[in-house]
Amino acid sequence: MLLIDYPDLHDPALNLAIEEYALRHLPGGHEYLILYVNEPSIIIGKNQNTAEEINARYVEDNHIHVVRRLSGGGAVYHDLGNLNFSFVTNDDGKSFHNFRKFTEPVVRALRSLGVGAELTGRNDLQVGERKISGNAQFASRGRIFSHGTLLYDSDMAAVAAALNANPEKFKSKSTKSVRSRVANITEFLSEPMSIGAFKAKLLASIYEGRTPERYELTDEDWSTVRKLADERYRSWDWNYGRSPAFNVRKTKRLSAGTYDVRLNVEGGVIREAAVYGDFFSLGEAAEFAAKLVGVRYDAEAIGDLVDTVDLTHYFGPVTRDEWMDLFFYE
């Protein structure tokens, strides 16, 4: 198994692009292992509605990346205290859904450090009742990758805050994340070590003390990886627009009255909109709602629209900030 090793790189778009590149383009006669750490990010499952999974205000205020991955499952939070692993191999027809096959080397490594990890349920690693790793898989054209998180020393307050969307705001048939009681691996170690030392211990266990044979990404490899990162993993259409159709309802009492916003969103774009309430205004709310149709459901696009209209004409004495809070935030 070749270790794909590269200088410390914490960009989630590039790291996910490397996984996909290894799956689709590197020689199929080898198995590969990738270990990487992302800066603060929310990684969305393939079949999820991004808006349902994130705390938009927290994400915006803390400049957290939001990136959709190829594999299914739920949304996860990454930061510099989270080590991610990915096994890339040929698909023998029996590997998809076989999480034990890919997590067993990791479980052995954790147990060698005194961490009593075990695979539980479908795809989680736990110590007792507390989750330390979630795993997911993707297969294409006879190849498969199985990747997972290892919560080593993550900011648990950020984990809870970033993934704390209000489920009452949205109704859709997307795959919902199941929140579990999570823990950092550091809580179970007998003595402290850095995440770099932990990575070294993990590699030593997986390769049974042998020096890993490495695959060094070439300049040509990097060129394709960067193009893939830009065209897919930095793309609004991929990260947000690919969300399943969903409905939004947001009701809020402001100083000028009660406002009830209802949206039908498909492909990340507003297809139907209505605003109800007991406010007083000169203009027709339906006229403003019509302007929303065809606009992307994100704060930047709606903010750009709001900046072109007189909100008080349609909704009475409301501010731009109040209106944006009504649409997106708690």
Secondary structure as UniProt FT lines:
FT   STRAND          2..4
FT   HELIX           12..25
FT   TURN            28..29
FT   STRAND          32..36
FT   STRAND          41..44
FT   TURN            46..47
FT   HELIX           50..53
FT   HELIX           56..61
FT   TURN            62..63
FT   STRAND          65..68
FT   STRAND          76..78
FT   TURN            80..81
FT   STRAND          82..90
FT   TURN            96..97
FT   HELIX           99..112
FT   TURN            113..114
FT   STRAND          117..120
FT   TURN            121..123
FT   STRAND          124..127
FT   TURN            128..129
FT   STRAND          130..140
FT   TURN            141..142
FT   STRAND          143..151
FT   HELIX           156..162
FT   HELIX           167..169
FT   STRAND          170..172
FT   HELIX           185..188
FT   HELIX           195..206
FT   TURN            207..209
FT   STRAND          214..215
FT   HELIX           219..228
FT   HELIX           229..233
FT   HELIX           237..241
FT   STRAND          246..254
FT   TURN            255..256
FT   STRAND          257..266
FT   TURN            267..268
FT   STRAND          269..277
FT   HELIX           285..292
FT   TURN            293..294
FT   HELIX           299..306
FT   TURN            307..308
FT   HELIX           311..315
FT   HELIX           320..328
//
